[in-house]
Amino acid sequence: MTKFWFRSPDATGDSPAAALPTPPKNVLLNVITVPWSGLDQARFTTLVRNYGVWHEQNAAADSPYAAISSQMLIPHRAGGTITVFTEIDAGLSNASQLLADYVAAVTRDTGLTGPFPSQPMAWLDSIKVIGTANPTITGNPTLRSGIKSAFMRKSFTDEQLAALYGQLVRTDYANPNVVLQLAGYGGGKINTVSPSATAFPHRNAAFFAALQGFWLNPAEDSVHVGFLRDVYGALFASTGGYPVPNDQTDGCYISAPDPDITDPAVNRSGVPWYELYYKDNYPRLQRVKARWDPHNVFRHSQSITAS
């Protein structure tokens, strides 16, 4: 029998209630909506750069803004609207000011004037709101999909943002259910754990980027997968099409499996898939695999191989 324990590194005892952080009772939720029709390339570049730079500057666990959690959803222009969802523990004495500071930083020099009011709500209700932000995707389990990921240590460069803008305003492709999701799944408390302490090695990122596409017709697979390859390849063109571990990027997320990562015709970075997913932890994981599954009973196309 195999057991999985989900617990914070500093948790003690066996009580499930003490194993993970306790969520806040209430949050302040802020939503910024930016119609594509009101964005030119300069404003788009400033908006997305602002998001990345803010997270880069506030990635430390002791940042006064560590309590903020924010996502930016950037669809293809056919999707109509770029949206930023942000929440913070409403129980903090300065929650309103911290959130206002963040909103001001993200919208600075974009021409967006608001107002951008924040709404108090129960934490669980806020999770439902954010989790169902795109009803077309979350409400249809029959959709086909593709995903590519990147852990970002620094914001995108202007060259990368120009490439991203060029792809997202293409007129030869118009799927409203393609979105680049930027999220604060990096930085803060996550980065206080050693990269070698667990299988998850991405402990020095500032934010996470996930390029996702959804569609219905299997006959259109090549079109939609091709677009995802174009966008992702353009973003990371300088490193062979993938976010190799360096001073700006920190590899890919194993829980967002990408079949292209093992194909040298697409992943031209020269960095093997297992280093993009696990970095220096892969040899140790291979030893674990050899001990507990020497006959490779549990396997998939990107599973760990025995050393």
Secondary structure, DSSP 8 states (H G I E B T S, - for coil): --------TT--SS-GGGTS----SEEEEEEEEEEGGG--HHHHHHHHHHHHHHHHHT-STT-TTTT-EEEEEEE-GGG-EEEEEEEEETTSTTHHHHHHHHHHHHHTTTT------EEEEEHHHHHHHHHTS-HHHHT-TT-EEEEEEEEESS---HHHHHHHHHHHT-SS---TTEEEEEE--SSGGGGGS-TTTSS----S-SEEEEEEEEES-GGGHHHHHHHHHHHHHHHTGGGTTS--SSSSB----TTS--GGGG-TTT--SS--HHHHHHGGGHHHHHHHHHHH-TT--S--TT-----
